């Protein structure tokens, strides 16, 4: 899952990369994947909830 997360991070599929990071971190702690997840979450556009 770590490899997939890194591969997806190089594309425009940010939400898929975040999902892959989550799965990789469930399998075991990995500081590199955790850093990637933080970076990907920071890249997500901020959206206000509907009124």
C-alpha distance matrix in Angstrom:
0.0 3.8 5.4 5.0 6.0 8.6 9.8 10.4 12.1 14.5 15.6 17.5 14.7 14.4 14.1 11.1 9.4 10.6 9.3 5.6 6.9 8.8 6.5 4.9 8.7 9.9 8.8 10.5 12.2 11.2 13.9 12.5 9.6 12.4 14.7 12.5 12.4 16.2 16.9 15.2 17.2 20.2 20.0 20.2 23.8 26.0 27.6 30.6 30.8 33.4 36.8
3.8 0.0 3.8 5.4 5.1 6.3 8.6 9.9 10.6 12.9 14.9 17.0 14.9 14.1 14.5 12.2 9.4 10.6 10.6 7.0 6.4 9.3 8.4 5.4 8.3 10.8 9.8 10.2 10.8 8.7 11.0 9.0 6.6 10.0 11.8 9.8 10.6 14.1 14.5 13.6 16.0 18.6 18.5 19.4 23.1 25.4 27.4 30.5 31.1 34.0 37.4
5.4 3.8 0.0 3.8 5.4 5.2 6.1 8.6 9.9 11.2 13.2 16.0 14.3 14.3 15.4 12.6 10.0 12.3 12.5 8.8 9.3 12.5 11.4 9.0 12.1 14.4 13.1 13.7 14.3 12.0 13.8 11.1 9.4 13.1 14.0 11.5 12.9 16.3 16.0 14.9 17.7 20.1 19.4 20.4 24.0 26.7 28.7 32.0 32.8 35.5 39.0
5.0 5.4 3.8 0.0 3.8 5.4 5.0 6.0 8.4 10.1 11.1 13.5 11.3 11.8 12.4 9.3 7.4 10.2 10.0 6.5 8.3 11.4 10.2 9.1 12.5 14.4 13.7 15.0 16.0 14.0 15.8 13.2 10.7 13.9 15.0 11.9 12.5 16.2 15.7 13.7 16.4 19.1 18.0 18.5 21.9 24.6 26.3 29.7 30.3 32.7 36.3
6.0 5.1 5.4 3.8 0.0 3.8 5.5 5.2 6.1 8.9 10.2 12.1 9.9 9.2 10.1 7.8 4.7 7.1 7.9 4.9 5.4 9.0 9.1 8.0 10.6 13.0 13.2 14.1 14.2 12.1 13.3 10.8 7.9 10.7 11.6 8.4 8.7 12.4 12.0 10.1 12.7 15.4 14.6 15.2 18.8 21.4 23.3 26.6 27.4 30.1 33.6
8.6 6.3 5.2 5.4 3.8 0.0 3.8 5.5 5.0 6.7 9.3 11.9 10.9 10.4 12.3 10.6 7.2 9.7 11.4 8.7 8.3 12.1 12.5 10.7 12.9 15.9 15.7 15.8 15.4 12.6 13.1 9.8 8.1 11.3 11.1 7.8 9.7 12.7 11.5 10.4 13.7 15.5 14.5 16.0 19.5 22.3 24.7 28.1 29.4 32.1 35.6
9.8 8.6 6.1 5.0 5.5 3.8 0.0 3.8 5.4 5.5 7.2 10.5 9.7 10.4 12.6 10.3 7.9 11.3 12.5 9.9 10.8 14.4 14.3 13.0 15.8 18.3 18.0 18.7 18.8 16.1 16.8 13.5 11.8 14.9 14.7 11.2 12.8 15.8 14.2 12.4 15.8 17.6 15.9 17.1 20.3 23.4 25.5 29.1 30.2 32.6 36.2
10.4 9.9 8.6 6.0 5.2 5.5 3.8 0.0 3.8 5.3 5.2 7.5 6.0 6.9 9.0 6.8 5.0 8.7 10.0 8.4 9.8 13.0 13.4 13.0 15.6 17.8 18.2 19.3 19.3 17.1 17.7 14.7 12.3 14.8 14.7 10.9 11.5 14.5 13.0 10.4 13.4 15.5 13.5 14.0 17.1 20.3 22.0 25.6 26.7 28.9 32.6
12.1 10.6 9.9 8.4 6.1 5.0 5.4 3.8 0.0 3.8 5.4 7.2 6.9 6.1 9.1 8.4 5.5 8.3 10.8 9.7 9.7 13.0 14.4 13.6 15.4 18.2 18.9 19.3 18.6 16.0 15.8 12.7 10.8 12.8 11.9 8.2 9.3 11.7 9.6 7.4 10.9 12.4 10.5 11.9 15.1 18.2 20.5 24.1 25.6 28.2 31.7
14.5 12.9 11.2 10.1 8.9 6.7 5.5 5.3 3.8 0.0 3.8 7.0 8.2 8.6 12.0 11.2 8.9 12.0 14.3 13.0 13.3 16.7 17.7 16.8 18.8 21.6 22.0 22.3 21.7 18.8 18.4 15.0 13.7 16.0 14.6 11.0 12.8 14.8 12.1 10.4 14.1 14.9 12.4 14.1 16.8 20.3 22.6 26.3 28.1 30.4 33.9
15.6 14.9 13.2 11.1 10.2 9.3 7.2 5.2 5.4 3.8 0.0 3.8 5.4 7.3 10.5 9.8 8.8 12.0 13.9 13.2 14.3 17.3 18.3 18.1 20.2 22.7 23.3 24.1 23.8 21.3 21.2 18.0 16.1 18.2 17.2 13.4 14.3 16.4 13.8 11.3 14.4 15.5 12.4 13.3 15.6 19.2 21.0 24.8 26.3 28.3 31.9
17.5 17.0 16.0 13.5 12.1 11.9 10.5 7.5 7.2 7.0 3.8 0.0 3.8 5.7 8.7 9.2 9.1 11.6 13.6 14.0 15.1 17.5 18.9 19.4 21.2 23.4 24.6 25.6 25.1 22.9 22.6 19.8 17.6 19.0 18.0 14.4 14.5 16.2 13.7 10.7 13.1 14.0 10.6 10.7 12.5 16.2 17.7 21.4 23.0 24.8 28.4
14.7 14.9 14.3 11.3 9.9 10.9 9.7 6.0 6.9 8.2 5.4 3.8 0.0 3.8 5.7 5.4 6.3 8.8 10.2 10.8 12.4 14.5 15.7 16.6 18.5 20.3 21.6 23.0 22.9 21.1 21.3 18.8 16.1 17.5 17.3 13.6 13.0 15.3 13.6 10.1 12.1 14.0 11.3 10.6 12.9 16.2 17.3 20.9 21.9 23.8 27.5
14.4 14.1 14.3 11.8 9.2 10.4 10.4 6.9 6.1 8.6 7.3 5.7 3.8 0.0 3.8 5.4 5.0 6.2 8.7 9.8 10.4 12.4 14.3 15.1 16.4 18.5 20.2 21.1 20.6 18.9 18.7 16.5 13.8 14.5 14.2 10.8 9.7 11.6 10.2 6.5 8.3 10.4 8.0 7.4 10.4 13.5 15.1 18.7 19.9 22.2 25.9
14.1 14.5 15.4 12.4 10.1 12.3 12.6 9.0 9.1 12.0 10.5 8.7 5.7 3.8 0.0 3.8 5.4 5.0 6.3 8.7 9.8 10.6 12.6 14.3 15.4 16.8 18.9 20.3 20.2 19.1 19.4 17.7 14.5 14.8 15.4 12.4 10.2 12.4 12.0 8.2 8.6 11.6 10.1 8.1 10.9 13.3 14.2 17.5 18.0 20.3 24.0
11.1 12.2 12.6 9.3 7.8 10.6 10.3 6.8 8.4 11.2 9.8 9.2 5.4 5.4 3.8 0.0 3.8 5.4 5.1 6.3 8.6 9.9 10.7 12.3 14.3 15.5 17.0 18.8 19.2 18.1 19.1 17.2 13.8 15.0 16.0 12.7 11.1 14.0 13.7 10.2 11.4 14.5 13.0 11.7 14.6 17.1 18.0 21.2 21.5 23.6 27.3
9.4 9.4 10.0 7.4 4.7 7.2 7.9 5.0 5.5 8.9 8.8 9.1 6.3 5.0 5.4 3.8 0.0 3.8 5.4 5.0 6.2 8.6 9.9 10.4 12.2 14.3 15.5 16.7 16.7 15.1 15.7 13.5 10.3 11.9 12.5 9.1 8.1 11.3 10.8 7.7 9.8 12.7 11.5 11.3 14.7 17.3 18.9 22.3 23.0 25.5 29.1
10.6 10.6 12.3 10.2 7.1 9.7 11.3 8.7 8.3 12.0 12.0 11.6 8.8 6.2 5.0 5.4 3.8 0.0 3.8 5.4 5.0 6.2 8.7 9.8 10.5 12.4 14.5 15.5 15.2 14.1 14.5 13.2 9.7 10.1 11.2 8.5 6.0 9.0 9.6 6.6 7.3 10.8 10.6 9.9 13.5 15.4 17.0 20.0 20.6 23.4 26.8
9.3 10.6 12.5 10.0 7.9 11.4 12.5 10.0 10.8 14.3 13.9 13.6 10.2 8.7 6.3 5.1 5.4 3.8 0.0 3.8 5.4 5.1 6.3 8.7 10.0 10.7 12.8 14.6 15.2 14.9 16.1 15.2 11.4 12.0 14.0 11.6 9.1 12.3 13.3 10.4 10.7 14.4 14.2 13.0 16.2 17.9 18.9 21.6 21.5 24.1 27.5
5.6 7.0 8.8 6.5 4.9 8.7 9.9 8.4 9.7 13.0 13.2 14.0 10.8 9.8 8.7 6.3 5.0 5.4 3.8 0.0 3.8 5.4 5.1 6.1 8.6 9.9 10.9 12.7 13.5 12.7 14.5 13.1 9.4 11.2 13.2 10.6 9.2 12.9 13.7 11.2 12.6 16.0 15.7 15.2 18.7 20.7 22.1 25.0 25.2 27.8 31.2
6.9 6.4 9.3 8.3 5.4 8.3 10.8 9.8 9.7 13.3 14.3 15.1 12.4 10.4 9.8 8.6 6.2 5.0 5.4 3.8 0.0 3.8 5.4 5.0 6.1 8.6 10.0 10.7 10.6 9.6 10.9 9.9 6.1 7.4 9.7 7.7 6.0 9.7 11.1 9.4 10.6 13.9 14.3 14.4 18.1 19.9 21.7 24.5 25.0 27.9 31.2
8.8 9.3 12.5 11.4 9.0 12.1 14.4 13.0 13.0 16.7 17.3 17.5 14.5 12.4 10.6 9.9 8.6 6.2 5.1 5.4 3.8 0.0 3.8 5.5 5.2 6.3 8.9 10.1 10.4 10.8 12.3 12.4 8.7 8.6 11.6 10.5 7.8 10.9 13.1 11.4 11.4 14.9 15.9 15.3 18.8 19.9 21.3 23.7 23.7 26.6 29.8
6.5 8.4 11.4 10.2 9.1 12.5 14.3 13.4 14.4 17.7 18.3 18.9 15.7 14.3 12.6 10.7 9.9 8.7 6.3 5.1 5.4 3.8 0.0 3.8 5.4 5.1 6.6 9.0 10.6 11.3 13.8 13.7 10.2 11.1 14.3 12.9 10.9 14.3 16.2 14.4 14.9 18.5 19.1 18.4 21.9 23.2 24.4 26.9 26.6 29.3 32.5
4.9 5.4 9.0 9.1 8.0 10.7 13.0 13.0 13.6 16.8 18.1 19.4 16.6 15.1 14.3 12.3 10.4 9.8 8.7 6.1 5.0 5.5 3.8 0.0 3.8 5.5 5.3 6.6 8.1 8.0 10.9 10.7 7.5 9.2 12.3 11.2 10.3 13.7 15.4 14.3 15.4 18.6 19.3 19.4 23.1 24.6 26.3 28.9 29.1 32.0 35.2
8.7 8.3 12.1 12.5 10.6 12.9 15.8 15.6 15.4 18.8 20.2 21.2 18.5 16.4 15.4 14.3 12.2 10.5 10.0 8.6 6.1 5.2 5.4 3.8 0.0 3.8 5.3 5.1 5.4 6.5 9.0 10.0 7.1 7.3 11.0 11.0 9.5 12.2 14.7 14.3 14.7 17.7 19.1 19.3 22.9 23.9 25.8 28.1 28.2 31.4 34.3
9.9 10.8 14.4 14.4 13.0 15.9 18.3 17.8 18.2 21.6 22.7 23.4 20.3 18.5 16.8 15.5 14.3 12.4 10.7 9.9 8.6 6.3 5.1 5.5 3.8 0.0 3.8 5.5 7.4 9.7 12.5 13.8 10.9 10.9 14.6 14.6 12.6 15.3 18.0 17.1 17.0 20.4 21.8 21.4 24.8 25.6 27.0 29.0 28.7 31.6 34.5
8.8 9.8 13.1 13.7 13.2 15.7 18.0 18.2 18.9 22.0 23.3 24.6 21.6 20.2 18.9 17.0 15.5 14.5 12.8 10.9 10.0 8.9 6.6 5.3 5.3 3.8 0.0 3.8 7.2 9.2 12.7 13.8 11.4 12.3 15.9 15.7 14.6 17.5 19.8 19.1 19.7 22.8 24.0 24.0 27.5 28.7 30.1 32.4 32.2 35.0 38.0
10.5 10.2 13.7 15.0 14.1 15.8 18.7 19.3 19.3 22.3 24.1 25.6 23.0 21.1 20.3 18.8 16.7 15.5 14.6 12.7 10.7 10.1 9.0 6.6 5.1 5.5 3.8 0.0 3.8 6.3 9.8 11.6 10.0 10.6 14.0 14.7 14.0 16.5 18.9 18.9 19.5 22.3 23.9 24.3 27.9 28.9 30.8 33.1 33.1 36.3 39.1
12.2 10.8 14.3 16.0 14.2 15.4 18.8 19.3 18.6 21.7 23.8 25.1 22.9 20.6 20.2 19.2 16.7 15.2 15.2 13.5 10.6 10.4 10.6 8.1 5.4 7.4 7.2 3.8 0.0 3.8 6.5 9.1 8.3 8.0 11.2 12.7 12.3 14.1 16.7 17.3 17.8 20.2 22.1 22.9 26.5 27.4 29.6 31.8 32.2 35.6 38.3
11.2 8.7 12.0 14.0 12.1 12.6 16.1 17.1 16.0 18.8 21.3 22.9 21.1 18.9 19.1 18.1 15.1 14.1 14.9 12.7 9.6 10.8 11.3 8.0 6.5 9.7 9.2 6.3 3.8 0.0 3.8 5.5 5.4 6.2 8.7 10.0 10.6 12.5 14.4 15.4 16.6 18.6 20.2 21.5 25.2 26.5 29.0 31.5 32.3 35.6 38.5
13.9 11.0 13.8 15.8 13.3 13.1 16.8 17.7 15.8 18.4 21.2 22.6 21.3 18.7 19.4 19.1 15.7 14.5 16.1 14.5 10.9 12.3 13.8 10.9 9.0 12.5 12.7 9.8 6.5 3.8 0.0 3.8 5.5 4.9 6.1 8.5 9.7 10.5 12.3 14.1 15.3 16.6 18.5 20.3 23.9 25.0 27.8 30.3 31.5 35.0 37.8
12.5 9.0 11.1 13.2 10.8 9.8 13.5 14.7 12.7 15.0 18.0 19.8 18.8 16.5 17.7 17.2 13.5 13.2 15.2 13.1 9.9 12.4 13.7 10.7 10.0 13.8 13.8 11.6 9.1 5.5 3.8 0.0 3.8 5.4 5.2 6.2 8.6 10.0 10.7 12.3 14.3 15.5 16.8 18.9 22.5 24.1 27.0 29.9 31.3 34.6 37.6
9.6 6.6 9.4 10.7 7.9 8.1 11.8 12.3 10.8 13.7 16.1 17.6 16.1 13.8 14.5 13.8 10.3 9.7 11.4 9.4 6.1 8.7 10.2 7.5 7.1 10.9 11.4 10.0 8.3 5.4 5.5 3.8 0.0 3.8 5.4 4.9 6.1 8.6 9.7 10.3 12.1 14.1 15.2 16.7 20.4 22.1 24.7 27.5 28.6 31.9 35.0
12.4 10.0 13.1 13.9 10.7 11.3 14.9 14.8 12.8 16.0 18.2 19.0 17.5 14.5 14.8 15.0 11.9 10.1 12.0 11.2 7.4 8.6 11.1 9.2 7.3 10.9 12.3 10.6 8.0 6.2 4.9 5.4 3.8 0.0 3.8 5.4 5.0 6.3 8.7 9.9 10.6 12.5 14.4 15.7 19.3 20.4 23.1 25.6 26.7 30.1 33.0
14.7 11.8 14.0 15.0 11.6 11.1 14.7 14.7 11.9 14.6 17.2 18.0 17.3 14.2 15.4 16.0 12.5 11.2 14.0 13.2 9.7 11.6 14.3 12.3 11.0 14.6 15.9 14.0 11.2 8.7 6.1 5.2 5.4 3.8 0.0 3.8 5.4 5.1 6.3 8.6 10.0 10.7 12.6 14.8 18.2 19.5 22.6 25.3 26.9 30.3 33.2
12.5 9.8 11.5 11.9 8.4 7.8 11.2 10.9 8.2 11.0 13.4 14.4 13.6 10.8 12.4 12.7 9.1 8.5 11.6 10.6 7.7 10.5 12.9 11.2 11.0 14.6 15.7 14.7 12.7 10.0 8.5 6.2 4.9 5.4 3.8 0.0 3.8 5.4 5.1 6.1 8.6 9.9 10.6 12.7 16.3 18.2 21.2 24.2 25.8 29.0 32.1
12.4 10.6 12.9 12.5 8.7 9.7 12.8 11.5 9.3 12.8 14.3 14.5 13.0 9.7 10.2 11.1 8.1 6.0 9.1 9.2 6.0 7.8 10.9 10.3 9.5 12.6 14.6 14.0 12.3 10.6 9.7 8.6 6.1 5.0 5.4 3.8 0.0 3.8 5.4 5.1 6.1 8.5 9.9 10.9 14.6 16.1 18.7 21.5 22.7 26.0 29.1
16.2 14.1 16.3 16.2 12.4 12.7 15.8 14.5 11.7 14.8 16.4 16.2 15.3 11.6 12.4 14.0 11.3 9.0 12.3 12.9 9.7 10.9 14.3 13.7 12.2 15.3 17.5 16.5 14.1 12.5 10.5 10.0 8.6 6.3 5.1 5.4 3.8 0.0 3.8 5.5 5.2 6.3 8.8 10.3 13.6 14.5 17.6 20.2 21.8 25.3 28.1
16.9 14.5 16.0 15.7 12.0 11.5 14.2 13.0 9.6 12.1 13.8 13.7 13.6 10.2 12.0 13.7 10.8 9.6 13.3 13.7 11.1 13.1 16.2 15.4 14.7 18.0 19.8 18.9 16.7 14.4 12.3 10.7 9.7 8.7 6.3 5.1 5.4 3.8 0.0 3.8 5.5 5.1 6.4 9.1 12.3 14.0 17.3 20.3 22.4 25.7 28.6
15.2 13.6 14.9 13.7 10.1 10.4 12.4 10.4 7.4 10.4 11.3 10.7 10.1 6.5 8.2 10.2 7.7 6.6 10.4 11.2 9.4 11.4 14.4 14.3 14.3 17.1 19.1 18.9 17.3 15.4 14.1 12.3 10.3 9.9 8.6 6.1 5.1 5.5 3.8 0.0 3.8 5.3 5.1 6.6 10.3 12.5 15.3 18.6 20.4 23.5 26.7
17.2 16.0 17.7 16.4 12.7 13.7 15.8 13.4 10.9 14.1 14.4 13.1 12.1 8.3 8.6 11.4 9.8 7.3 10.7 12.6 10.6 11.4 14.9 15.4 14.7 17.0 19.7 19.5 17.8 16.6 15.3 14.3 12.1 10.6 10.0 8.6 6.1 5.2 5.5 3.8 0.0 3.8 5.4 5.4 8.8 10.0 12.7 15.7 17.3 20.6 23.6
20.2 18.6 20.1 19.1 15.4 15.5 17.6 15.5 12.4 14.9 15.5 14.0 14.0 10.4 11.6 14.5 12.7 10.8 14.4 16.0 13.9 14.9 18.5 18.6 17.7 20.4 22.8 22.3 20.2 18.6 16.6 15.5 14.1 12.5 10.7 9.9 8.5 6.3 5.1 5.3 3.8 0.0 3.8 5.6 8.0 9.1 12.5 15.4 17.7 21.1 23.8
20.0 18.5 19.4 18.0 14.6 14.5 15.9 13.5 10.5 12.4 12.4 10.6 11.3 8.0 10.1 13.0 11.5 10.6 14.2 15.7 14.3 15.9 19.1 19.3 19.1 21.8 24.0 23.9 22.1 20.2 18.5 16.8 15.2 14.4 12.6 10.6 9.9 8.8 6.4 5.1 5.4 3.8 0.0 3.8 6.3 8.8 12.1 15.5 17.9 20.9 23.9
20.2 19.4 20.4 18.5 15.2 16.0 17.1 14.0 11.9 14.1 13.3 10.7 10.6 7.4 8.1 11.7 11.3 9.9 13.0 15.2 14.4 15.3 18.4 19.4 19.3 21.4 24.0 24.3 22.9 21.5 20.3 18.9 16.7 15.7 14.8 12.7 10.9 10.3 9.1 6.6 5.4 5.6 3.8 0.0 3.8 6.4 9.0 12.5 14.6 17.4 20.7
23.8 23.1 24.0 21.9 18.8 19.5 20.3 17.1 15.1 16.8 15.6 12.5 12.9 10.4 10.9 14.6 14.7 13.5 16.2 18.7 18.1 18.8 21.9 23.1 22.9 24.8 27.5 27.9 26.5 25.2 23.9 22.5 20.4 19.3 18.2 16.3 14.6 13.6 12.3 10.3 8.8 8.0 6.3 3.8 0.0 3.8 6.2 9.9 12.5 15.0 18.1
26.0 25.4 26.7 24.6 21.4 22.3 23.4 20.3 18.2 20.3 19.2 16.2 16.2 13.5 13.3 17.1 17.3 15.4 17.9 20.7 19.9 19.9 23.2 24.6 23.9 25.6 28.7 28.9 27.4 26.5 25.0 24.1 22.1 20.4 19.5 18.2 16.1 14.5 14.0 12.5 10.0 9.1 8.8 6.4 3.8 0.0 3.8 6.8 9.7 12.7 15.3
27.6 27.4 28.7 26.3 23.3 24.7 25.5 22.0 20.5 22.6 21.0 17.7 17.3 15.1 14.2 18.0 18.9 17.0 18.9 22.1 21.7 21.3 24.4 26.3 25.8 27.0 30.1 30.8 29.6 29.0 27.8 27.0 24.7 23.1 22.6 21.2 18.7 17.6 17.3 15.3 12.7 12.5 12.1 9.0 6.2 3.8 0.0 3.8 6.4 9.0 11.9
30.6 30.5 32.0 29.7 26.6 28.1 29.1 25.6 24.1 26.3 24.8 21.4 20.9 18.7 17.5 21.2 22.3 20.0 21.6 25.0 24.5 23.7 26.9 28.9 28.1 29.0 32.4 33.1 31.8 31.5 30.3 29.9 27.5 25.6 25.3 24.2 21.5 20.2 20.3 18.6 15.7 15.4 15.5 12.5 9.9 6.8 3.8 0.0 3.8 6.5 8.6
30.8 31.1 32.8 30.3 27.4 29.4 30.2 26.7 25.6 28.1 26.3 23.0 21.9 19.9 18.0 21.5 23.0 20.6 21.5 25.2 25.0 23.7 26.6 29.1 28.2 28.7 32.2 33.1 32.2 32.3 31.5 31.3 28.6 26.7 26.9 25.8 22.7 21.8 22.4 20.4 17.3 17.7 17.9 14.6 12.5 9.7 6.4 3.8 0.0 3.8 6.4
33.4 34.0 35.5 32.7 30.1 32.1 32.6 28.9 28.2 30.4 28.3 24.8 23.8 22.2 20.3 23.6 25.5 23.4 24.1 27.8 27.9 26.6 29.3 32.0 31.4 31.6 35.0 36.3 35.6 35.6 35.0 34.6 31.9 30.1 30.3 29.0 26.0 25.3 25.7 23.5 20.6 21.1 20.9 17.4 15.0 12.7 9.0 6.5 3.8 0.0 3.8
36.8 37.4 39.0 36.3 33.6 35.6 36.2 32.6 31.7 33.9 31.9 28.4 27.5 25.9 24.0 27.3 29.1 26.8 27.5 31.2 31.2 29.8 32.5 35.2 34.3 34.5 38.0 39.1 38.3 38.5 37.8 37.6 35.0 33.0 33.2 32.1 29.1 28.1 28.6 26.7 23.6 23.8 23.9 20.7 18.1 15.3 11.9 8.6 6.4 3.8 0.0
